[in-house]
Amino acid sequence: MRKLYCILLCGFIVLGVLGCTDKDTFAGANREERIIMSLEKTYPEHTFQIVKPYDKYNGNYYAVCEDEKGIQFKVHTIMYDNRYHFGCYDQYLVEIEKKGNFINKTAEIAKKHGYDIRYDEDNQTLALVIDVDHTVDTSDVTETIVEILNAAPTLPEIDYPDTTFSTGVENYFSEPEMYKLLYDFVTEGKNIVGIGDVPINQREEEKATIEEAVVEAYNSAMKNKESY
């Protein structure tokens, strides 16, 4: 009986140690390891490595990472870096979209339909701009969005992260920039009165969902315009 007790006790100790080791994998990782863990959580089909560690370069803090195909991109703005929490932003999709000339293609498609494009390089956002001071055909807006999405290069599978933090709950993530195409309804050429967005990797067969969201955003814009 004493032998059995010792065997069971040893077994529980081993399981406890293994459990703690697994639980502390994130806690024991350094900053660069956490960046890689976060990237591979967001992009589960890919592997990454650090090319330049997270540090201050030309006045800005960032790391340079690389995927298995050699595509290099920045990771920046670390949010929290403690026992339970780690978050950052990455420009992996931005680099893929730039290589696919996506921004220029978007501008050409928008112009063809009579709209503008607003690309904010500082915040890495891309928006289709629709002027509500003129007659707006929401069906045409939807067609324009779908055409833009179809012009996007092939993007990796994305497990979009839960970016919330809870006390005592482990969470780490990398949030992709330019994951969505924005669409802004404006008045007087610049004042935004309605907004919407759609994931750039959204499928064309979800067009009905896109159109429903466009109509809702347009109706909201027109109400806001009246009280502007």
Salt bridges, closest charged atoms under 4 A:
ASP24 OD1 - ARG83 NH2 3.31
GLU68 OE2 - HIS46 ND1 2.64
ASP81 OD2 - ARG31 NE 3.32
ASP81 OD1 - ARG34 NH1 2.78
ASP131 OD2 - HIS134 NE2 3.71
ASP133 OD1 - LYS225 NZ 3.25
ASP140 OD1 - HIS113 ND1 3.10
GLU143 OE2 - LYS207 NZ 2.25
GLU147 OE2 - LYS112 NZ 2.44
GLU147 OE1 - HIS113 NE2 2.95
GLU170 OE1 - ARG83 NH1 3.46
GLU177 OE2 - HIS76 NE2 3.11
ASP184 OD2 - ARG118 NH1 3.74
ASP197 OD1 - LYS180 NZ 3.43
